[in-house]
């Protein structure tokens, strides 16, 4: 899993760092930082979903090939 999904895992780590760096006391919809936070949240959710979907697909192929 690690070799196949290394780029996705790195994206998740980068987005987590971005989300953890967000200052919730200064939430302003016009701020660029708020939009970066929203974008990072969307990308991290999409990455996690894609990793799970890929792993489920590969596990089904392995079961069928046995």
C-alpha positions as a printed Julia matrix, in Angstrom:
66×3 Matrix{Float64}:
   0.0     0.0    0.0
   2.73    2.47   0.91
   4.44    2.32  -2.49
   1.24    2.71  -4.47
  -0.2     5.52  -2.41
   2.93    7.42  -1.4
   1.97   10.54  -3.35
  -1.53   10.5   -1.89
  -0.17   10.06   1.62
   2.18   13.01   1.09
  -0.75   15.12  -0.13
  -2.72   14.17   2.97
   0.19   15.12   5.23
   0.64   18.47   3.49
  -3.06   19.24   3.73
  -3.13   18.23   7.41
  -0.29   20.63   8.12
  -2.18   23.36   6.27
  -5.37   22.65   8.22
  -3.56   22.54  11.56
  -1.91   25.86  10.76
  -5.28   27.59  10.22
  -6.28   30.23  12.78
  -9.95   29.7   13.59
 -10.21   33.02  15.43
  -9.75   34.95  12.16
 -12.32   33.24   9.95
 -13.18   35.71   7.19
 -14.81   34.51   3.97
 -12.91   37.14   1.98
  -9.53   36.0    3.29
  -7.23   33.92   1.11
  -6.28   31.79   4.13
  -9.89   30.78   4.65
 -10.18   29.63   1.03
  -6.91   27.72   1.32
  -8.29   25.99   4.42
 -11.5    25.06   2.61
  -9.55   23.81  -0.41
  -7.2    21.79   1.8
 -10.16   20.22   3.56
 -11.73   19.2    0.24
  -8.46   17.79  -1.11
  -7.78   15.76   2.04
 -11.28   14.26   2.02
 -10.99   13.39  -1.68
  -7.55   11.82  -1.16
  -8.74    9.65   1.69
 -11.76    8.49  -0.33
  -9.55    7.64  -3.34
  -7.09    5.66  -1.21
  -9.91    3.64   0.36
 -11.52    3.02  -3.04
  -8.21    1.88  -4.56
  -7.46   -0.46  -1.68
 -10.95   -2.0   -1.8
 -10.67   -2.51  -5.56
  -7.25   -4.15  -5.27
  -8.38   -6.37  -2.4
 -11.36   -7.58  -4.46
  -9.04   -8.4   -7.38
  -6.74  -10.35  -5.07
  -9.65  -12.36  -3.68
 -10.95  -13.16  -7.17
  -7.51  -14.25  -8.38
  -7.04  -16.77  -5.56
